[in-house]
Amino acid sequence: MFYTGKGACVQIGKETSFGVKVAPTTLVNFTSESVVATVSKGDEGSLLASKTATDRDVMAVDVSGSISFILRPETAKMLLSAALGGVVTESSASGKKTSRIVLADAGVALPSLSIYIDRKVKTECYPGCTVKSLNLDFNAGEYVTGSFEVVGTKEEDGSITTLPALTIPSYKCSGATFKIGGTTIDITSASLSLNNNVEEAPRTYSSGLYKGQPQAGQRTVTLTFNLLHSTSSESIKTEYLFAEKTASVELECTSSASGYTIKIEIPNLTVTKLSANVSGSGAITASGEGEALSKGAVEPLSVTVSEPVA
């Protein structure tokens, strides 16, 4: 007998105390995972004339890996707030509830998660997980997909909780809008990458086998985008690539269920690449890259999740 990935499950819960597991509250619409506990066993390095090592004591335990997912309205707020780590500002108006998520300051602890993975034979829990990096992909004609990389403390036995099924359709890129400098540009794809550049806590006598809670470093936020080569791509190149001027960027996607949207905002993107090359007889495409900058009190990156209010 063997097991397949169909029916496997990933659930997460936000911890109140770092490394102390909590029951899961959110079901992740995942497509793959690589979370693993790594055990380091020491070698005394003795010069005794033994034919092999004589002892291997457990010295350290680390957890790392990634989870890939399709982004759905029910899970977006939890996943994105864990990755960005900053203040979540909620408001309601005109029958719509919005949650605006921003980056946490450098040098502060990011939210910690308990991640539960049911691999059919057994369910493991990985407490004390912090998001190291997040990637979101927006490809025309596809759903919004992504992945996040985590570091954690240990592996424990766990159990899956009965949570509400995911019933709201996933965000999709059909009909998405992309604006740069306030002008709508018709693109074919975009990718957002957030690296939290976490500073991992060193082990101490009291922490034993496990590391303490990491802190966010200075973030690296990059955006790549692709479009059909046109006067639009040349205008971006002329205005932003060969100048110190930054561009405001907005990327918004919706669910097929009315009122559910997600919007990425980067007020100050420095464009670092905009090029178009001929690779054959097909359509000529242009590819662009940029990095989010901090300017004054303006948030360098924000994500707004909106949903209808009954």
N, C-alpha and C positions, 0 to 999 in steps of 0.2 A: 504494500500500500504506500502511496505517496500523496502529498498534499500540494495543492495549487494555490496561487495567490487570490483566487476568487473567494470572497468572503472574509479575507483578512481585514483588519480594522486598526485605525489609529484614532485615539482620542487624547485630548489634552485638557489640563486644568491649570489655572493660574495660582501659584503658591502664595501663601501669606507669610511664610517663613522660608528662607532659602534652604533648599535641600530636604524639606519635610514634605513628603508626598501628600497630595490632596486628591480627592475624587475628581475624575474628569467631568468637564461641563460642555465640551465642544467636540463634535464629530468632524474629522478632517476628511475631505473628499480627495484622498491621496491616490497616487498612481504608482509610487515606488518609495522605498526607504532603504537606508544603509546605516542605521544607528547601531552602534556596537560598543560593548564594554571591552576595554583593553587592560590586561593585567600585566604589570611589570614585576618580574621575579628576580631578586638579586643573586649575584654570584660573589662569594667571598673573595675570589681571586687568590686563593691560597696557593702556595708553592708545594703543597704536599703532593707526593707522587701518586695521585689517584688517576685512574684511567679516564674518568669523566668528572664533571662537577659533582661535588658531594652534597650540596644543599641548594635549594631554590626557595627562598622565603618570599612571600607576597610583600612587596614594598610599596606599590602604588596602583591605584585603579583610576582609569580615565574613561570618559564616555564621549564619543563624537560621531558625527554622521549627518546625513541630510534626509529631508523628506520632500518629495515632489507632489504637487497637488493641482487640482483645478479649482479656481477661486469661486466660491459661492457666497451669496449675500449673508447666509447664516454664520459663516465662519470668518468673514473678512475682517471684522472689527477685532476679534481676538488675535488672529495671526498678525495683523499689521501693527496693533498696539504692542505686541510682544517684541516685534522686530524694531520698531522705531523707538519705543520705550518712553516717549514723552507724554505730555498732558493730552488727555482726550477731552475736548470741549463739545458738549452736546447741547443742541437747541432744537426747538420745534416751532414751525410756523407754516401756515397755509397747507395743513394736512401732510406735512413732511417732517421727519425727524432726521437730523444730520449729526454725525459724529466726526469731528475734525481731529486728526492725529498728527502730532509733530514729533521731531526728534528730541530725545532726552539730552541734557547737557553732557559734555565730556567729563569724565571723572566720577560719574555716578553709576550706581548699580542698575542694570537693566532688569526688567521683570524676569522672574524665574518660573519655569513650567515643570509640571509633572507630565511626562509623555508616556502613554500606554500603547503598546503594540501587541495586537493579537496575531500571532503567526501560526494559528491553527492548533499546533501541538501544545503551546503554552503562551500565556500572556505575560510579558515583562513590563515593568514600570521603570522609567528612567527619571528620577527626581533631580531637581537642581539644574535643569536645562536652560541655557541662555542662547539666544539667537546671535550667531556670529555674523551671518550675512543673509541677505534676502535678494532673490531675483524674481522679477515679474516680466512675463513675455506677452506681448500684444501683437498677434499676427492676424492679418486680414482673413476673414472666413473661418476663424477658429475661436475657441473659448480662451479666456484669460487663464494662463497657466503660470506656475511659479515653483520655486523651491526655496527652502531655508536650511541653512547649515547650523548645527547646534553643538555646544559643548555641555557636558553634564557631569554628574558626580559618580553615580553608581548604578547598578542594575539590581532590581528587587523583583520578587514575585508580585504580580498585579492581577487585576480582574477588570473586565470590560463592564461598563455601566450601560443600562438601557437608557439611551438618549433619544430625543425626537428625531425622526427621519428628516433628511434634507429634502425639502419639497419645493423650494424656490429655485427656478432655473439659474444656472451659472451665468456669470458675466460673459458676454461675448463681444467680439471686435467688429461684427457687422454693424454698421451705423455709428461706429465710434468717431469721436472728433479729436483732432490734434491741432493745437494752435501754437504758433511761435511768434512772439512779438505782437500778439493780438490778432494775427492773420491765420485763418484756417487753411491748413495744408493737407492735401490728400496724400497720405502715406500708405505704404504696404505693410510695415511692421515697426515695432518699437520694443525696446527692452530697458527696464529700469534695474539698476544694480545698487544695492546698499551694502557697504562693508562697515560693520560697527567697530572694526579694529580694536577688539576687546583686549583689555589687559587682564590676563588670567592671574588670579591670586596664587602666591606661592604656598606650598605646603608648610605647615608648622607642626610642632609637637602635638598640639591639641587637635589639629585637623586630621591627623592620622593618615590613612590611606588616600584621603580625598582632598581635593583642592577647595578653597573657599570661593566666595561669590565674585565673579568677574566684574569689571567696570567697563563702561563704554569709553573708547578713545575718541580721537578726532575722526569724524566720519568721512568716508569717501562715497559720494553719490554720483553715479554716472548714468547717462542716458545715451542709447544708440537708436538711430531711426533710419529707415530706408524709404525711398520714394522714387517714382519715375523721374528721370532726368528732364528738367524743364526750366522755364524761366524762374519758377519758384525756388528750385535748388540753387540756381545761380544767384538769386537775390539773397538767400540765406548766406551763401558764401561771401558775397560782396559786403553785406552789412555786418556780419558777425565774426567770420573767420579771420579776416585780415584787419581786425580792429579789436580794441579792448572793450568794446561795448558788449554787455550781457543781454541775453534774450529771456523774456518770460515765456514759460512753456506750460501748457495745460493739456492733459490727456484724459478724456472721459469716456467710459464704457457703461453699457446698461445691460440689465437682464431683460429677457423677453417678458418677464412679469413687470407690469407697469409700476414705475416709481422707484425702482431699485437701481441705483447708480453708484459708480465709484469714480472719483476724480483725483488725479495726481497733479500737483502744482509745484513748479520750480520757478520762483520769481527771478532768479539770476543764474542763468546757465551760460557758462563760457564755452563757446563752440571751439573744439580742438581739432575737428576734422570735418571736411565736406568735400567729397570727391566723387567723380563719375568716370567710369572707364568702359570702353567698348570691349566686350568679351565674345562677340559673335554677331550673328544676324538678328538676334532677338532684341527685345526692348532694352534700352540703356537705362540703368538704374544708378541712383546716387545714394551714397551712404554718409551719414553724419554721426558725430559723437560730440559729447559735451559733458562738463562736470558742473555740479551745483556748487555755488559759492555762497558764503555768508556775507551779507551786506547790512550793516546796522542791526536794527531790531527785527528785521523781516525774517521769518522762518525760511531756511534754505530749502526745505522740503515739507510738504504737508499732503496728507491723504484724507479725503472727505468721503465718508460712506453715508449714503442717503437711503431712506426707506419710507414708505407711506405710513401714516398714522391712521389707525382704524377710527 
